[in-house]
Amino acid sequence: MTSLRVGLLGVGMMGRHHARVIREVEGVELVAIADPGGDPHGVGGDLGVLPDIESLIGAGIDMAVVAVPTRFHEDAALKLAAAGVHTLVEKPIAHTLEAGQRMVDAFASAGLVGAVGHVERFNPALQEMRRRLEAGELGEVYQIATRRQSTFPARIADVGVAKDLASHDIDLTSWVAQSEYTTVFAQTAHKSGREYEDMITVTGRLANGVIVNHLVNWLSPMKERLTVVTGDRGTFIADTSTGDLTFYANGTIPLEWESISTFRGVSEGDITRYSFAKREPLRVEHEAFRDAVLGKPSDVVTMEQGLRTLTVVEGALESAGTGRSIAF
C-alpha cells in the first residue's frame, strides 16, 4: 500500500517529537520539513529543512502537522486547506476564536480532515478510564477534578497557562464524560512577570450535570498530572505522567469503629491499580489522524472540538477578568 506523504511545519520542542513519531507510524512517510528558524534539534536528517509553508506544500504532501507558535496556526492551516492537505495543528487550535472558526470553515468546505493535537486524550490511563466508565464500572459520575502543575516552561511565550495547559484538561474532561461544558467560573494569577497568566483555577458544570474543577499552574516545583473521577461506586484516579489508573472502591463492609464511621460518608473499600498496555500517546494520536484521513473509524480530535475547547478556555479567562460565571 502506498504511504501517505506527510509534511511537518515546525521542528522546535514539540515538532521534533512529531518528526520521530511520524517516522515510526505505519502507512505514512515524512517527506518534507519546514521551519523558518532552521533545525535546532537536528531532526531533518536527509530531508533538510525548507524555509516556509509554501515550499512544504510544494513538496506534494497528503497530510501536514503544524507545530509552530499558536499565532501562526491560522495562516498555515488556511494555506494547507486551500492546497487540499489534511492537517493536524497543535493545541490550542488558534490564538482567537475568530481564527479558529475560519480554520474550521476552511477544512469543512474543502472536505478535508482538520484535527487538533490534544494529545492527553490519547494517554493510556485516560483511554482505559473512559473504557471502564463506558462499561458502567463507576456507575453515575458525580465529579471530575484535574490537577496539572509544573515549573515554568521557558519555551512558551505566546500564550498563558490556560491555553497551553488547561486546554488539555478541558478537552479530556469533556471527552471522558462525553458531555460539553455549560458554565465556568475561574480565577487567575500573574506571578512570574510575564504578560500572560501562570496560574488558573476553574470550576464548572457539564451538560450532563457533572461538576468539574481544574487546578493548573506553572509555579510548582513538582510535576503533577492527575484526573480524578468520582461516582457512586468509587473513584478513578488517572496519573497521566506515568500512565497509571487506580480505582478506589466504595466499601461494602460495615464500619464498627464508631469514631471513624461518624466522620466519614462512604467507607473505604478495595484499591486496585490496573495493568494494561501503555502505548505512547503521541503515536496513538498520529495513528488516529492517519485513520481519519483514510476514512476509517477514528477518535481524532476534530477542529470543531478544538474550537469548542478554546471557547471554554476563553470563557474561563473572561470569567477571571470580570468575576462573573460564564454560560455557554
Secondary structure as UniProt FT lines:
FT   STRAND          4..9
FT   TURN            13..14
FT   HELIX           15..24
FT   TURN            26..27
FT   STRAND          28..34
FT   TURN            36..37
FT   TURN            40..41
FT   HELIX           45..47
FT   HELIX           53..58
FT   TURN            59..60
FT   STRAND          63..66
FT   HELIX           70..72
FT   HELIX           73..82
FT   TURN            83..84
FT   STRAND          86..90
FT   HELIX           97..110
FT   STRAND          114..117
FT   HELIX           119..122
FT   HELIX           124..134
FT   TURN            135..138
FT   STRAND          141..149
FT   TURN            154..155
FT   HELIX           162..166
FT   HELIX           167..177
FT   STRAND          181..189
FT   STRAND          199..206
FT   TURN            207..208
FT   STRAND          211..217
FT   STRAND          224..231
FT   TURN            232..233
FT   STRAND          234..239
FT   TURN            240..243
FT   STRAND          244..250
FT   HELIX           258..261
FT   TURN            262..263
FT   STRAND          268..273
FT   HELIX           281..293
FT   TURN            294..295
FT   HELIX           303..322
FT   STRAND          326..327
//
